[in-house]
Amino acid sequence: MVLILEALVEILRRPTVADVAVELAAFVAPLWIAVFAGLLLGWAWRPGWAAGLSGAVRTESAPSPGPHSVEERSEKLAVTEEDLEHLFRLVEVTDGGPEWHKMMDKSLPNMRYQAWRRDPETGPPQYRSSTIYEDVTPEIVRDFFWDDEFRIKNGWDDMLLEHTTLEECPTTGTMVVQWVRKFPFFCSNREYIIGRRIWESGRTYYCVTKGVPRPAVPRRNKPRRVDLYYSSWCIRAAESRRDGRMTACEVLLFHHEDMGIPWEIAKLGVRQGMWSCVRKIEPGLRAYQLARRSNEPLSRFAFMAQINTKFDADKLRSFKTITDLSGNVVEAEKQKNWTSSIPKFLVVGGAVAIACTLDHGLLTKAVIFGVARRFANIGKRL
């Protein structure tokens, strides 16, 4: 292994880019499997977060209109005022986190999409996106993203296989739901236990969804449960690009999760699959608009989405004297030179291919990825 690493480092010291490219192609040709792996990961880990989380398999039926018997005191709820304050700070860019670096800016005739990413010192990558939809109200968008039944019925969220309502509070609208999401053939599906709740301030909706512990729900080997999960929106009216009137709606979303794969690989997959996923949302939203206009009965999920806790955002804004340590939203990521980006992509991508084919043991995979990261760091220093 030492000799192999030394040989690769020697290749990186070639005098010209062309020499390096030729030597790498001959020496590490199998690593180009990473391109195929990237495409698969793009399909698997496209940001369901951008879709508000994104098949035809069994789905648990929605609960009957009679609410469950759930403790309604604030301290017992799955989502609390602290979660509102955290989302509020994210929206106001006063959460004290790292700068956001722009990843994407795309448009369609009736929507515009922008996305940013940041990498905290600990934990998985975090994503921020702004999507503006023309000719739709915040209330319709709020109900649309909350409606698990329509997600599967319409098929716009084709990663959602199953949903079950575990708890609901008829006073605050708080829900706890269980999701099973589809992953590609070389990974098991993922299970999520999600707490969610909506606050309202003057037709601006702060929608919190996050992973919550529920020991009473037994864990299974498959699907694998995702514990660290956060996906929350601020939904508000926005100016139309056509005439400047407030007839559009902005969805400002914040998402991160630990799916149990290396974060560098997850970032590659998200970047590859982001736009293809986001583009599917708007047709689903328009179909939802039509269904509501035709007076189709509300699903239980849409009904619960309309139970909101009201608060005064201006008072919260003035009450919270928070120092803005997070800097600005940066317009573009800093460009890396070729000596750092190419080897890292090849080595880490090759590690995915090797780890998925050589052995199914966690230790072997950990060693492969550890060596890959070290070598990528060597290339970065050259």
N, C-alpha and C positions, 0 to 999 in steps of 0.2 A: 504494500500500500504506500509506503514511504517513497519507493522508487517511482511509482505512478504519479504521485503528487509532485515530485521533483521534476519529472518529465513535463508535466502540464505547466508548471511554473516557468520552465525553460522555454516552452512554446510561446508563452505570453510575453517573453522578452525579445521576440523577433523584432527586427527593426521597422517593419512596415505592417500596416493593417492587413494587406493582402497576404503577406507571409503567415501572419497569425491565423487568418481565416482558412488558408489551405491546410496548414498543419492541424488545426483543430478539427476540420472536416475529416481528415484522414484518421486522426487519433481517437476522436470521440464521436464518430458517426452515430452510434446507437443512441446517443443523448438527444438526437433530433426527434426521438419518440416524444419528447416533451411538447412538440407542436401539437401532436394528436392528443396528448394528455390535456393540453391547454384548452382544446376545443371541447373535450368531454367535460372538463371542469367548468367551462363557460356555460354549458348547458345545465350542469348540476347546481352550481353555486351562483347562478345569476341572482341578482339581489331581489329576492322576494321582498326585501325591505323597500325597494323602490316601488314595488307594486302594492305596498302595504302587506308584504309577504306574498309570493305567488304560489288521458287519465280516466280513465273511467274505472273507478274501483268503488267498493262499498263505502257508504257514508252513514254515520249514525243520524237518526232522525232528530230534528229540532225538538226541544222540550215543549210540552203542552203549555198553554197560556197560564196555568196556575203556577205562581212563583215558588221556587224552592224555599225551604225554611232555613234561612241563613242569618247569622248574627250580624246586626246592622251597625253596631257601634264602630266608630272610626278606627279604633286600635285593632279591631279584628278583621278589617277589610283587607283584601289582597293588594289594593292600590290606595295610597293615602295622600294627604296633603304634601308630604315631603316629595312624593313623586311629581306632583304638579310643579312644585318649586324648582325641581331639577330640570324638568322640561322647559319651564319658563326661562331659566338661565341659559339653556342651550339656544333657545329662540333669540334671546337678547344678546347672545355672544358674550356672556359674562360668567361663564362656568369655570374659568381658570384653566382650561385645557390648552393643548397645543394649537398652532395655527391650522386652518383648513386649507388644503391645496386642491386647486381645481383639477378635475379629471375629464370632464365632458361638458359640452354645450351643444344640444341638438334641438331641432325644431321640426314640427309638422304643421300643416295648415291650421289646426285647432289646438295645438299644445306646444309648449316649450319646456325643455328639460335641461337642468344643470345639476352637476354632481361634484362633490368634494370628498376628500379623504384626509384623515390624519392618523398618526401612529403614536398612541400614548406610550409612556415608558413601560407600563405593564398592561397586559390584556390585549385582546384582538384589535385589528384595525377598526376605526370608527368611520361611518359614512354619513354625509349630510347631502340632501338633495332638495331642489326646488322645482316643482312641476306646476305650470300654470295651464289650466284648461279653460278654453273659451266657452261662454254661454252655458254656465252651470252654476248653481247656487252652492254655498258651503254646506247647506243641510243635506242636499242630495249626495255630495261627495262623502260627507261624514257617514251617512247610512250605507253607502256603497262599500266602503272599506270595512265596515263592521259586519257586513252581511255574509257570513260563512256559507249559508245555504245558496246564495246566488253565485258565490265564487265557483262552486262545483257545478251548479246547474248551467251556468253560462260557459264555464271552461276557461275563463280568462286567467285564472290562477291554477295552472295545470300541474303544479307541484303538490297541491293539497289533495290528499287521498281520503282522509277521514277527519271528522270533527265531532266532538261530544261536549255538551255543556255540563260542567261539574257543579257549578254554584252560580247563583245570581242574587243580587240585592235589589228588590223593587223600589227602594228609596233612593239609592245613589246611582243605580244602573251598573254597578260593579259586577263583572262576570269573571269566572274562571273557566277556561275552555281547554280541552285536550285536542291537539292536532297531531296528525301523522303526515309527514311530507315525503315526497318521492325523491330518492337519490339515484345515481346511475348504478349500473349492474355491478360495478366493483366495490360499491359501498352499501352498507345497510341503510334502510330508510331511517328517518329521524323523528323522534317524538318530542313534543313541546307541551308543557303545562303553563298556560299563559293567563296572567291576571290582566284585566283591562277595565278602563274607566274613562269617562269624558267629563271635562269641565268646560264651561261656557262663559265668555266675557264679551257681551255686545256682538253676538254672531261670529265671534272667533272661537274656534273649538280646539281645545288642548286634549288630545287623545293619547293616553298612555297605555302601552301594552308591554309587558315584561314577563320573563320567566319567574315563576313562584314555586316554592317548595310545597309539595303535597305528599308526605310520607304515606298517606293512606292509599295512594295510587301506586301499586307495586311496579317496580322496574322490571324490564324484560331485556334479554340479550338483544333481541331484535323486535321492534326498532329501537335504536339507541337513543336515550334521552339526552336532550340538550338542556343543560341547567343555566348556563350564562346566555341570556337572550334579552335584548332591549330593542324595541322598535316603536317609536312614538311620533305623532304628527301634530303640527299646528295647521289647521285648515281655516282659511280666511278669504274674504273677497279681495279681488285684485283688479287692476286696470286692464281693460282689453287693449291688445296691440292694434286693434282695428280703429277704434274711435276714442280711446281714453276713458270710456265709461267703466264703472265698477260692475261689469257684467261677467267678469272672469273669476276664477277661483284658484288660489295658490295652495299647494300642499307642501309644507316644509317638513321634511322627514329626517329623523335621526335614527341610525341603526348600527348595532354591533351584536355579534354572537360568536360563541366558540363551538364550532361544529365538530371538533375533534380531528382537524387536519392542520398541517403546518400553515401558519398565517401568511407566509409569502406565497404559497400555492393558492390559498384562498383569495388573495388579492389578485392574482393572475386570472383566476376563474371569474371573479366579479367583473373585472375590466373587460374580459372577452364577452361575457353574456349580458352585460348591463342593458345596452340599448335594445337588444332583441326582446328582453323581458318588458322593458318600459313601454315599448310600442304596443304591446298587447293590452295594456290597461285601458287606453282610451276607447277602443271599440266596446270593451266590456262596460265602461262607464256610460257610453251613449245608449247601449242596450238597456241599461238600468234606468236611465232617464225615460226611455220609451215605455218601459214596464210601469213606472210610477205614473206617467201621464195617462196610461190606460186604466188606472185605478185597480191594478192588481193588488190583492191583499198583502199587507205588510208581513214579512217574516218575523219570527220572534226576535231575531238578531237586530233587525231594523227598528223594531219597537223598543228594544233595550237601548239602542243608540240614541234615542230621543229623550232618555232620562239622564239629564245632565246636572252637575252641581255648578251653580252660578257663583262667580266671584268677580271682583273688580280688578282688572289687570293694571290700571293706573295706580291704584292704591298699593298693590303688590310691588309695582315698579319703584314707587317712591319710598316704600317701607324698606325694601332691600337695598341697603347701601353696600353694593358689591363692587370691589375693585376689578376692573376688566384686565385680567392677566392673560387672556387668551389671544391677544393680538387681533389682527384683521383676517378676513377671509381672503386668502391669496388667490390671484387670478389664474395662475398656472403653476404646476409643479416645477421645481428646479430641474433642469436637464442634467443628467449624469453623463460623464464621458464614457466612451465605448469600452475602456478597459475595465470599468466596474460593472456595467449593465449586461454586456454580452456573456461573460463568464458566469455571472450569477444566474442568468436565465437558463443557460445550458446546464449548469451543474445542478441547480435546484430542480429544474424540470426533469433532468435525467434521473435524479434521485427518486422522484415520484414514480417514474416508469419502473425503476429497479425495485422500489419498495412494494409496488403493487404486484410484481410478478415473481420475485425471488422467494419471498417468505411472508407468511401471514403473522409472524410473531412481532409483538410490539417492540421487543428489545432490538431485533434486527433492524426494524424500520428506524428506531431512534438513532442507532449507530450510523445508518446510511445518511440520514438527514443531518446528523451532527457533523460528519465528515464533509458533507456538501456545503454546509454553512461555513465551516472553517476555510475550505478552499475558496469559496466565493469571497470571503473577507481578504484572503491573500491577494486575489485579483484586484480587489478594490484599492489596496494599498499601493499597487504597482503604478 
